[in-house]
Amino acid sequence: MRYIRTSALIGLGVVMFLASSIHAADLEVGPGKSYSRIEDAYSAAATGSVILVYPQAGGAPYDQVALYMTKRYITIRGVAGAGSRVLLSGQGYNYTGAGSVPRAMFQFNPGSDDSAVENFEIKECRNDSYNGAGFRINQANNIAIRNCHVHHNDMGFMSNGSVSGNTATNQLIENCLVHDNGNVADPGYNHNFYLGGSDVTVRGCNVYSSTTGHNIKSRAHITIVEGCYIHDSNNREFDLVDDTENTAVTGSHAMIRGCVVVKDPACPGNKNVIHFGQDGSSDHNGTLHVLDSIILTPFISPVVDLSSLRARVLFRNSVVVDPTKSTSGQALVSATRNGASTTNSAGSNMWISSGFSTPGDGVFSSVTTGSAGQAPTFLNASAGDYRPGESFAGIVDQAVAVPDNELPASLRGHGLLEFTPDPGSTTRRTLDAQDLGAYDWNPDALDADSDELPDSWEGVFLGNTNLNAEADPDSDGLTNMQEYIAGTHPGNPDSRLLLSINTTGGLVNVSFSASAASGTGYTWKTRYFTLREIEEMGTSPETWDPVAGMSDIVAAGQAVDYSPSGPEQSLFFHLATRLE
């Protein structure tokens, strides 16, 4: 994210206000804080406490962290710089799960409902049974895990509970980076995710490279994966299978929506993308909904393998691509075990590569099959950017929105998301009608020279895409990137972002025009303005206090005015703008 700013000096008055609020004291962990161990702070915590964990000196990890959690309404939050997480390591600890020894670094037990953990990097959680995990939700409800980086453990995430016991309900794992979890000593039985319980949502996560098992294995009654990037597993990307207490119950559904799912062409294990059914003796009585997603696989193995009598699959608004553009005999759906049948498969509004076929006894409509040697392009697939690289016929404007009332009640209320890097997700953005797949085509996203300036903007304002983003062709002191962010013309030195200061009748007025991010190069962009002030120069303007009510103003072409009042005093002003 880049900023552009302008400043002005004027003598005027200001009124200072002091405000305070009263709340329970947070518990702080870290160098110079009240606690040196997270466990000690947790022991002292009361219902509703927030435990703030600061980085160790030099970024060293907190070692052998092990929390057996039984208290309700506890939040444990890492406090690190932007883009950073507090590092925790389980190396050398045996997460046995025996007695009060947790099977995970953070184990949520009955009684720990309505708790959350945020902003940590977690690694090296192992045990002698090869299932030591970063997180385990053990029959607790309403647990949220956000913005964590979980890697190189026996398991990344585990959970368990039951529909009949109403346990492990409303599990949320959001905006997490999860990879390289597993153990070669027990291949195939440990995964990035191994989930169970009543219902779980995985949202805005980047999940990849399970060591030997699957990226996401679930025995939960309801499994929802939305706005995620799931890729390069050593086995299946999804293994959604049976549990006697949870999946044999009517309505054991799963939903994969707004996701990018990519098979590693060098995958050494099972090359099937999604398994929905059973790997034990129980049925899976529900429907897998694959909605608004893109799936890439070069293999003949089926995209979806149904393996139980009452397992069903429904595709809508999805794209299935063979990245090699040459494989033949590829199956969209197979059903060869445990009484499963491809008559339980259906789909509509799809695009599939030429090598794929839909089941003859399934119910499919409005499916476009690409020509031999044809496949859509992406902005930067090698870097994981699967946004469309072109306006592709048969995909653009071909989706039919899926309203909530056409989904089972247990899958409603989620909306349509798209994955964003960091990782995270945002509400799906569309131009005109919705496209098939996980993203809509955006002509302003093209950036052939990778300088973060849209090719479309460069073409209109610079005449070509060869000029550097840091160049200043009109010699006005602003780079091309700064001109793009500010909405000024890079070829006109008189086109500037202005902060005006006027005095009328003894009153001072500070004003600026909040020009909207619109026109060529600004599709789905929003410009924000922040006005800051300070009495004396000497510090970076980004550290000055924002004027009350003048932070992150959404630009819509409006005039913005500010009139300070109070005893006469000198003030400096600083105007910043950013694009998102």
C-alpha positions as CSV (number, residue, x, y, z in Angstrom):
1,M,0.0,0.0,0.0
2,R,1.5,3.3,-1.0
3,Y,0.8,6.9,0.2
4,I,1.1,10.4,-1.2
5,R,0.9,13.5,1.0
6,T,1.0,17.2,1.1
7,S,1.4,19.6,4.0
8,A,0.6,23.2,4.9
9,L,1.5,25.6,7.7
10,I,-0.8,28.1,9.3
11,G,-1.2,29.9,12.6
12,L,-4.6,29.2,14.1
13,G,-6.2,27.8,17.3
14,V,-6.9,24.3,18.5
15,V,-9.0,22.9,21.4
16,M,-7.6,19.9,23.2
17,F,-9.9,17.2,24.7
18,L,-9.1,14.3,27.0
19,A,-11.2,11.2,27.0
20,S,-10.9,8.0,28.9
21,S,-12.8,4.7,29.2
22,I,-12.8,2.2,32.0
23,H,-12.4,-1.5,31.2
24,A,-10.9,-4.5,32.7
25,A,-7.1,-4.6,32.5
26,D,-5.6,-6.8,29.8
27,L,-3.0,-9.4,30.8
28,E,0.3,-8.8,29.0
29,V,3.0,-11.4,28.2
30,G,6.4,-10.6,26.9
31,P,9.7,-8.8,27.7
32,G,9.1,-6.3,30.5
33,K,5.4,-7.3,30.8
34,S,3.6,-8.8,33.8
35,Y,4.0,-12.4,32.6
36,S,6.8,-14.2,30.7
37,R,4.7,-17.2,29.8
38,I,1.3,-17.4,28.1
39,E,0.4,-20.3,30.4
40,D,0.9,-18.1,33.5
41,A,-1.3,-15.4,32.1
42,Y,-4.0,-17.9,31.3
43,S,-3.9,-19.2,34.8
44,A,-4.6,-15.7,36.1
45,A,-7.2,-14.9,33.5
46,A,-10.9,-14.5,34.4
47,T,-13.9,-14.9,32.2
48,G,-13.7,-12.2,29.5
49,S,-10.0,-11.6,29.8
50,V,-7.8,-10.6,26.8
51,I,-4.2,-11.9,26.9
52,L,-1.9,-9.8,24.8
53,V,1.3,-11.6,23.8
54,Y,4.3,-9.5,22.6
55,P,7.3,-10.8,20.6
56,Q,10.3,-12.1,22.3
57,A,13.6,-10.2,21.9
58,G,15.1,-10.7,18.5
59,G,12.0,-12.6,17.3
60,A,12.9,-15.7,19.3
61,P,10.0,-18.1,19.9
62,Y,8.1,-18.7,23.1
63,D,9.2,-22.3,23.6
64,Q,7.0,-25.4,24.4
65,V,3.8,-23.5,24.7
66,A,1.0,-25.8,25.9
67,L,-2.5,-24.5,26.9
68,Y,-5.2,-26.8,28.1
69,M,-8.1,-24.3,28.0
70,T,-11.2,-24.6,30.1
71,K,-12.3,-20.9,30.7
72,R,-15.0,-19.2,28.7
73,Y,-14.7,-15.9,26.8
74,I,-10.9,-15.7,26.7
75,T,-9.1,-14.1,23.8
76,I,-5.3,-14.7,23.3
77,R,-3.9,-12.3,20.8
78,G,-0.4,-11.9,19.4
79,V,0.7,-8.2,19.2
80,A,3.3,-7.8,16.5
81,G,4.0,-5.3,13.7
82,A,1.9,-5.1,10.5
83,G,2.3,-8.3,8.5
84,S,4.0,-10.1,11.4
85,R,2.9,-12.7,13.9
86,V,4.2,-13.7,17.3
87,L,6.3,-16.9,17.0
88,L,5.5,-19.9,19.2
89,S,7.3,-23.3,19.1
90,G,6.4,-26.6,20.5
91,Q,9.8,-28.2,19.8
92,G,10.8,-30.7,22.5
93,Y,7.3,-30.9,24.1
94,N,5.3,-34.1,23.8
95,Y,1.7,-33.1,23.2
96,T,0.3,-36.5,24.3
97,G,-3.3,-35.6,25.1
98,A,-3.1,-37.6,28.3
99,G,-4.9,-36.1,31.3
100,S,-4.4,-32.4,31.4
101,V,-1.6,-32.5,28.9
102,P,-3.0,-31.0,25.6
103,R,-2.8,-32.7,22.3
104,A,-2.2,-29.3,20.7
105,M,-0.4,-26.1,21.6
106,F,-3.9,-24.5,22.0
107,Q,-6.5,-27.1,23.1
108,F,-10.1,-25.8,23.6
109,N,-11.9,-28.1,26.0
110,P,-15.5,-28.2,27.3
111,G,-16.0,-25.0,29.2
112,S,-13.8,-22.9,26.9
113,D,-16.7,-21.8,24.7
114,D,-16.7,-18.3,23.0
115,S,-12.9,-18.0,23.0
116,A,-10.4,-16.9,20.3
117,V,-6.8,-17.1,19.3
118,E,-5.3,-14.6,16.9
119,N,-2.0,-13.5,15.2
120,F,0.5,-16.3,16.0
121,E,3.0,-18.4,14.0
122,I,2.9,-21.9,15.4
123,K,5.3,-24.7,14.5
124,E,6.9,-28.0,15.8
125,C,3.9,-29.4,17.7
126,R,4.4,-33.2,17.8
127,N,3.8,-36.3,19.9
128,D,4.6,-40.0,19.9
129,S,1.3,-40.8,18.1
130,Y,2.1,-38.4,15.3
131,N,-1.0,-36.2,15.9
132,G,0.3,-33.3,17.9
133,A,-1.4,-30.2,16.5
134,G,-1.2,-26.5,16.5
135,F,-4.9,-26.2,17.5
136,R,-7.4,-28.7,18.8
137,I,-11.1,-27.8,19.3
138,N,-12.2,-30.5,21.7
139,Q,-16.0,-30.3,22.1
140,A,-15.9,-26.5,22.6
141,N,-18.4,-24.2,20.9
142,N,-18.0,-20.8,19.2
143,I,-14.2,-21.0,18.8
144,A,-12.5,-18.6,16.4
145,I,-8.9,-18.9,15.2
146,R,-7.7,-16.0,13.0
147,N,-4.6,-14.8,11.2
148,C,-2.4,-17.6,12.3
149,H,0.5,-19.2,10.4
150,V,0.5,-22.9,11.2
151,H,3.2,-25.1,9.8
152,H,5.5,-28.1,10.4
153,N,3.4,-29.8,13.0
154,D,2.0,-33.4,13.0
155,M,-1.4,-31.8,12.4
156,G,-2.3,-28.2,11.7
157,F,-5.9,-28.1,13.1
158,M,-7.9,-30.8,14.8
159,S,-11.5,-30.7,16.1
160,N,-14.0,-33.2,17.5
161,G,-17.6,-33.2,18.8
162,S,-21.0,-34.4,17.9
163,V,-24.4,-33.2,16.6
164,S,-26.2,-35.2,19.2
165,G,-24.2,-33.6,22.0
166,N,-24.3,-30.1,20.3
167,T,-20.6,-29.8,20.6
168,A,-17.9,-28.3,18.4
169,T,-20.5,-25.9,16.9
170,N,-19.7,-22.8,15.1
171,Q,-16.0,-23.4,14.6
172,L,-14.3,-20.6,12.6
173,I,-10.8,-20.7,11.2
174,E,-10.2,-17.5,9.3
175,N,-7.4,-15.8,7.3
176,C,-4.8,-18.5,8.2
177,L,-1.8,-19.7,6.4
178,V,-1.6,-23.5,6.8
179,H,1.0,-25.7,5.2
180,D,3.6,-28.5,5.6
181,N,1.8,-30.2,8.4
182,G,2.1,-34.0,8.7
183,N,4.6,-36.7,9.7
184,V,6.4,-39.0,7.3
185,A,6.6,-41.6,10.2
186,D,2.9,-42.1,9.8
187,P,2.1,-41.2,6.2
188,G,-1.4,-40.5,5.1
189,Y,-2.8,-40.2,8.6
190,N,-2.0,-36.6,9.5
191,H,-3.2,-33.5,7.6
192,N,-3.2,-29.8,7.5
193,F,-6.8,-30.0,8.8
194,Y,-8.5,-32.9,10.4
195,L,-11.9,-31.7,11.5
196,G,-15.0,-33.0,13.2
197,G,-18.0,-31.9,15.3
198,S,-21.2,-30.2,14.5
199,D,-20.1,-27.5,12.0
200,V,-16.9,-25.8,10.9
201,T,-16.2,-22.9,8.6
202,V,-12.7,-22.4,7.0
203,R,-12.7,-18.9,5.5
204,G,-10.0,-16.9,3.6
205,C,-7.2,-19.4,4.2
206,N,-4.3,-20.4,2.1
207,V,-3.8,-24.2,2.6
208,Y,-1.1,-26.1,0.8
209,S,1.5,-28.9,0.8
210,S,0.2,-31.3,3.4
211,T,3.3,-33.5,4.1
212,T,1.7,-36.9,3.4
213,G,-2.0,-36.6,4.0
214,H,-4.8,-34.3,2.8
215,N,-5.1,-30.6,2.9
216,I,-8.5,-30.6,4.4
217,K,-10.0,-33.8,5.9
218,S,-13.3,-33.5,7.7
219,R,-15.8,-35.7,9.5
220,A,-17.9,-32.8,10.6
221,H,-21.7,-32.8,10.1
222,I,-21.4,-29.5,8.2
223,T,-18.1,-28.4,6.5
224,I,-17.9,-25.0,4.8
225,V,-14.8,-23.8,3.0
226,E,-15.2,-20.4,1.4
227,G,-13.0,-17.8,-0.2
228,C,-9.9,-20.0,0.2
229,Y,-6.9,-21.1,-1.9
230,I,-6.4,-24.9,-1.5
231,H,-3.6,-26.3,-3.4
232,D,-0.6,-28.7,-3.9
233,S,-1.6,-31.4,-1.4
234,N,0.4,-34.6,-1.3
235,N,-2.9,-36.4,-1.4
236,R,-6.4,-35.1,-1.9
237,E,-7.2,-31.5,-1.6
238,F,-10.4,-32.4,0.3
239,D,-11.3,-35.7,2.0
240,L,-14.8,-35.2,3.4
241,V,-15.8,-38.5,4.9
242,D,-17.9,-40.3,7.5
243,D,-18.4,-40.3,11.2
244,T,-21.0,-42.4,12.9
245,E,-22.4,-39.6,15.1
246,N,-22.2,-36.8,12.5
247,T,-22.4,-37.8,8.8
248,A,-25.1,-40.5,8.9
249,V,-27.5,-37.9,10.2
250,T,-29.7,-36.4,7.5
251,G,-28.3,-33.2,6.0
252,S,-24.6,-33.7,6.5
253,H,-23.6,-31.2,3.8
254,A,-20.4,-29.6,2.7
255,M,-19.9,-26.4,0.7
256,I,-16.8,-25.3,-1.3
257,R,-17.6,-21.8,-2.5
258,G,-15.5,-19.0,-4.0
259,C,-12.4,-21.2,-3.8
260,V,-9.4,-21.8,-6.0
261,V,-8.4,-25.4,-5.9
262,V,-5.2,-26.6,-7.6
263,K,-3.7,-30.0,-7.9
264,D,0.1,-30.3,-7.9
265,P,1.0,-31.9,-11.3
266,A,3.7,-33.8,-9.3
267,C,1.2,-35.0,-6.6
268,P,2.7,-38.3,-5.3
269,G,-0.5,-39.5,-3.5
270,N,-4.2,-39.8,-4.4
271,K,-4.8,-37.6,-7.5
272,N,-8.5,-37.2,-6.9
273,V,-9.4,-33.6,-6.0
274,I,-12.4,-34.0,-3.7
275,H,-13.6,-37.2,-2.0
276,F,-17.1,-37.0,-0.6
277,G,-18.5,-40.1,1.1
278,Q,-16.9,-42.6,3.5
279,D,-13.7,-44.2,4.4
280,G,-15.2,-46.2,7.3
281,S,-18.4,-48.0,7.9
282,S,-20.9,-45.1,8.2
283,D,-22.9,-43.4,5.5
284,H,-22.5,-39.7,4.4
285,N,-26.1,-38.5,4.1
286,G,-25.7,-35.1,2.4
287,T,-24.8,-33.0,-0.6
288,L,-21.4,-31.5,-1.5
289,H,-22.1,-28.0,-3.1
290,V,-19.2,-26.8,-5.3
291,L,-20.2,-23.2,-6.1
292,D,-18.5,-20.3,-7.8
293,S,-15.1,-22.0,-7.7
294,I,-12.2,-22.9,-10.1
295,I,-10.5,-26.3,-10.0
296,L,-7.3,-27.1,-11.9
297,T,-6.2,-30.7,-12.3
298,P,-4.1,-32.4,-15.0
299,F,-5.1,-35.9,-13.9
300,I,-7.6,-38.5,-15.2
301,S,-8.6,-39.2,-11.6
302,P,-12.1,-37.7,-10.9
303,V,-12.6,-34.2,-9.6
304,V,-15.2,-35.5,-7.2
305,D,-15.3,-39.1,-6.0
306,L,-18.6,-40.1,-4.4
307,S,-18.3,-43.1,-2.1
308,S,-21.4,-43.6,-0.1
309,L,-25.0,-44.5,-0.8
310,R,-26.6,-41.1,0.0
311,A,-23.7,-38.9,-1.0
312,R,-24.5,-36.3,-3.6
313,V,-22.7,-33.5,-5.4
314,L,-24.0,-30.3,-7.0
315,F,-21.8,-28.0,-9.2
316,R,-22.9,-24.4,-10.0
317,N,-21.1,-21.5,-11.6
318,S,-17.8,-23.4,-11.5
319,V,-14.8,-23.8,-13.9
320,V,-12.8,-27.0,-14.2
321,V,-9.5,-26.7,-16.1
322,D,-6.9,-29.1,-17.4
323,P,-3.8,-26.8,-17.2
324,T,-2.0,-29.1,-19.7
325,K,-4.8,-28.6,-22.3
326,S,-4.0,-32.1,-23.5
327,T,-5.3,-34.8,-21.1
328,S,-8.2,-36.9,-22.3
329,G,-10.6,-39.2,-20.5
330,Q,-11.0,-37.0,-17.4
331,A,-14.0,-37.6,-15.2
332,L,-15.9,-34.8,-13.4
333,V,-17.6,-37.3,-11.1
334,S,-17.0,-41.0,-10.3
335,A,-19.0,-43.3,-7.9
336,T,-17.7,-46.9,-7.7
337,R,-18.0,-47.9,-4.0
338,N,-20.4,-48.5,-1.2
339,G,-23.5,-48.1,-3.3
340,A,-22.6,-44.6,-4.5
341,S,-24.1,-43.5,-7.8
342,T,-23.4,-40.8,-10.4
343,T,-27.2,-40.4,-10.6
344,N,-26.6,-38.3,-7.4
345,S,-24.6,-35.8,-9.4
346,A,-25.8,-32.6,-11.0
347,G,-24.5,-29.2,-12.2
348,S,-25.4,-26.1,-14.1
349,N,-23.6,-23.1,-15.5
350,M,-20.1,-24.5,-15.9
351,W,-17.1,-24.4,-18.1
352,I,-14.9,-27.5,-18.4
353,S,-11.8,-28.4,-20.4
354,S,-12.2,-30.6,-23.4
355,G,-10.8,-33.7,-21.7
356,F,-13.6,-33.7,-19.1
357,S,-17.0,-35.3,-19.3
358,T,-20.0,-35.1,-17.1
359,P,-21.8,-38.4,-16.0
360,G,-24.3,-39.5,-18.5
361,D,-26.8,-40.4,-15.8
362,G,-26.3,-37.1,-13.9
363,V,-28.4,-34.0,-14.3
364,F,-26.3,-31.3,-15.9
365,S,-27.3,-28.2,-17.9
366,S,-25.6,-25.1,-19.4
367,V,-22.2,-26.8,-19.4
368,T,-19.7,-25.4,-21.9
369,T,-16.9,-27.7,-23.0
370,G,-13.8,-25.9,-24.2
371,S,-12.1,-26.7,-27.5
372,A,-9.1,-29.0,-27.6
373,G,-6.0,-27.1,-26.6
374,Q,-8.0,-24.3,-25.1
375,A,-7.9,-23.1,-21.5
376,P,-8.5,-19.7,-19.8
377,T,-5.4,-17.7,-18.7
378,F,-4.7,-16.2,-15.3
379,L,-2.8,-13.1,-14.2
380,N,0.0,-15.0,-12.6
381,A,-0.7,-18.6,-11.9
382,S,2.9,-19.4,-10.9
383,A,2.6,-17.0,-8.1
384,G,-0.9,-18.2,-7.1
385,D,-2.8,-15.4,-8.7
386,Y,-5.8,-17.1,-10.4
387,R,-7.7,-13.9,-11.3
388,P,-8.7,-14.0,-15.0
389,G,-6.0,-12.9,-17.5
390,E,-8.5,-12.4,-20.3
391,S,-12.2,-12.0,-21.1
392,F,-12.8,-15.6,-21.8
393,A,-15.9,-16.6,-23.9
394,G,-18.1,-19.1,-22.1
395,I,-17.0,-17.9,-18.7
396,V,-17.5,-14.1,-18.6
397,D,-21.1,-13.1,-17.7
398,Q,-22.3,-16.7,-17.6
399,A,-23.0,-17.3,-13.9
400,V,-26.5,-17.4,-12.4
401,A,-26.3,-16.2,-8.9
402,V,-27.2,-18.8,-6.2
403,P,-29.7,-17.2,-3.8
404,D,-29.6,-18.3,-0.1
405,N,-33.1,-19.9,-0.3
406,E,-31.8,-22.4,-2.8
407,L,-29.2,-23.7,-0.3
408,P,-29.9,-26.0,2.6
409,A,-30.6,-23.9,5.8
410,S,-27.3,-25.0,7.3
411,L,-25.4,-23.4,4.4
412,R,-27.1,-20.1,4.3
413,G,-26.0,-16.7,5.4
414,H,-22.5,-16.8,4.1
415,G,-22.6,-14.7,1.0
416,L,-20.1,-15.0,-1.9
417,L,-16.5,-14.3,-1.1
418,E,-13.2,-14.3,-3.1
419,F,-9.8,-15.2,-1.8
420,T,-7.3,-12.4,-1.3
421,P,-3.6,-12.6,-0.5
422,D,-2.2,-12.1,3.0
423,P,-4.3,-14.4,3.3
424,G,-7.9,-13.3,3.6
425,S,-11.2,-12.9,1.7
426,T,-13.5,-10.1,0.5
427,T,-17.0,-9.9,-0.9
428,R,-17.0,-11.1,-4.5
429,R,-16.6,-8.2,-6.9
430,T,-18.4,-8.2,-10.2
431,L,-18.6,-6.2,-13.5
432,D,-22.1,-6.4,-15.1
433,A,-23.2,-10.0,-14.8
434,Q,-21.2,-12.4,-12.6
435,D,-18.6,-14.7,-14.3
436,L,-18.1,-18.4,-13.7
437,G,-15.3,-19.4,-11.4
438,A,-13.8,-17.8,-8.3
439,Y,-13.2,-14.3,-9.7
440,D,-14.7,-11.9,-12.2
441,W,-12.7,-10.5,-15.1
442,N,-11.3,-7.1,-14.5
443,P,-9.5,-5.4,-17.4
444,D,-7.8,-3.0,-15.0
445,A,-6.0,-5.9,-13.3
446,L,-3.6,-6.5,-16.2
447,D,0.0,-5.4,-15.4
448,A,2.3,-6.8,-18.0
449,D,5.4,-5.1,-16.6
450,S,4.6,-6.0,-12.9
451,D,5.1,-2.4,-11.7
452,E,1.7,-2.3,-9.9
453,L,0.3,0.2,-12.3
454,P,-2.6,-1.1,-14.4
455,D,-1.7,-1.4,-18.1
456,S,-5.0,0.4,-18.9
457,W,-4.0,3.4,-16.9
458,E,-0.5,3.5,-18.2
459,G,-1.9,3.3,-21.8
460,V,-4.2,6.3,-21.3
461,F,-2.0,8.6,-19.2
462,L,1.6,7.6,-20.2
463,G,1.1,6.3,-23.7
464,N,2.7,2.9,-23.1
465,T,3.5,0.4,-20.3
466,N,7.3,0.8,-20.4
467,L,7.8,3.7,-18.0
468,N,8.8,2.9,-14.5
469,A,6.3,3.4,-11.6
470,E,9.0,5.5,-9.8
471,A,9.6,7.7,-12.8
472,D,8.4,11.4,-12.9
473,P,7.9,12.3,-16.5
474,D,6.3,15.8,-15.7
475,S,9.0,16.6,-13.2
476,D,6.5,17.7,-10.5
477,G,8.2,15.8,-7.7
478,L,5.6,13.0,-7.8
479,T,6.2,9.5,-9.2
480,N,3.9,7.8,-11.6
481,M,2.7,5.6,-8.7
482,Q,2.0,8.6,-6.5
483,E,0.1,10.2,-9.4
484,Y,-2.0,7.0,-9.8
485,I,-2.8,6.8,-6.1
486,A,-3.7,10.5,-5.9
487,G,-5.7,10.6,-9.1
488,T,-3.6,13.3,-10.7
489,H,-2.2,13.3,-14.3
490,P,1.4,12.1,-14.5
491,G,2.0,14.2,-17.6
492,N,0.7,17.5,-16.2
493,P,2.8,19.2,-13.5
494,D,-0.2,21.5,-12.7
495,S,-2.4,18.4,-11.8
496,R,-1.8,18.1,-8.1
497,L,-3.4,16.9,-4.9
498,L,-4.2,20.2,-3.1
499,L,-4.9,21.1,0.5
500,S,-6.4,24.6,0.7
501,I,-6.3,26.9,3.7
502,N,-8.4,30.1,3.7
503,T,-9.3,32.7,6.3
504,T,-12.7,34.4,6.3
505,G,-13.9,36.7,9.0
506,G,-11.2,35.5,11.4
507,L,-12.2,31.9,10.9
508,V,-9.8,29.4,9.3
509,N,-11.0,26.7,6.9
510,V,-9.0,23.8,5.7
511,S,-10.4,22.0,2.7
512,F,-9.7,19.5,-0.1
513,S,-11.5,17.7,-2.8
514,A,-11.9,14.0,-2.2
515,S,-11.7,12.8,-5.8
516,A,-13.2,9.3,-6.3
517,A,-11.2,6.5,-7.7
518,S,-13.0,6.2,-11.0
519,G,-12.3,5.8,-14.7
520,T,-9.7,3.9,-16.5
521,G,-7.4,1.9,-14.1
522,Y,-9.6,2.1,-11.0
523,T,-12.1,-0.7,-11.3
524,W,-13.0,-1.9,-7.8
525,K,-10.6,0.6,-6.3
526,T,-11.5,2.9,-3.4
527,R,-9.6,6.0,-2.5
528,Y,-9.4,7.1,1.1
529,F,-8.2,10.4,2.6
530,T,-6.9,11.2,6.1
531,L,-6.2,14.7,7.5
532,R,-3.7,14.9,10.3
533,E,-2.5,17.8,12.4
534,I,0.3,18.6,14.9
535,E,1.5,21.7,16.8
536,E,5.2,21.3,16.1
537,M,7.1,19.7,13.2
538,G,9.8,17.2,14.0
539,T,8.2,13.8,13.5
540,S,7.1,11.9,10.5
541,P,3.6,13.1,9.3
542,E,2.3,9.6,9.3
543,T,2.6,9.6,13.1
544,W,0.6,12.8,13.6
545,D,-2.8,12.5,15.2
546,P,-5.7,12.4,12.7
547,V,-8.2,15.2,12.9
548,A,-11.4,13.9,14.6
549,G,-13.7,12.5,12.0
550,M,-11.2,12.9,9.3
551,S,-9.7,9.4,9.1
552,D,-10.2,7.1,6.1
553,I,-12.7,9.3,4.4
554,V,-14.2,7.4,1.4
555,A,-13.7,9.6,-1.6
556,A,-16.8,10.2,-3.7
557,G,-15.9,13.5,-5.3
558,Q,-17.1,15.5,-2.3
559,A,-15.6,18.7,-0.9
560,V,-14.2,18.1,2.6
561,D,-14.0,21.1,5.1
562,Y,-12.5,21.4,8.5
563,S,-12.6,24.6,10.7
564,P,-10.5,24.4,13.9
565,S,-11.4,26.7,16.8
566,G,-9.9,27.7,20.1
567,P,-7.0,29.8,21.3
568,E,-4.6,31.0,18.7
569,Q,-1.8,28.5,18.1
570,S,0.3,27.3,15.1
571,L,-0.7,24.0,13.5
572,F,0.7,21.9,10.7
573,F,-1.6,19.9,8.5
574,H,-0.9,16.7,6.5
575,L,-3.2,15.1,3.9
576,A,-2.7,11.5,3.0
577,T,-4.5,9.3,0.4
578,R,-4.4,5.6,-0.3
579,L,-6.0,3.2,-2.7
580,E,-7.4,-0.2,-1.8
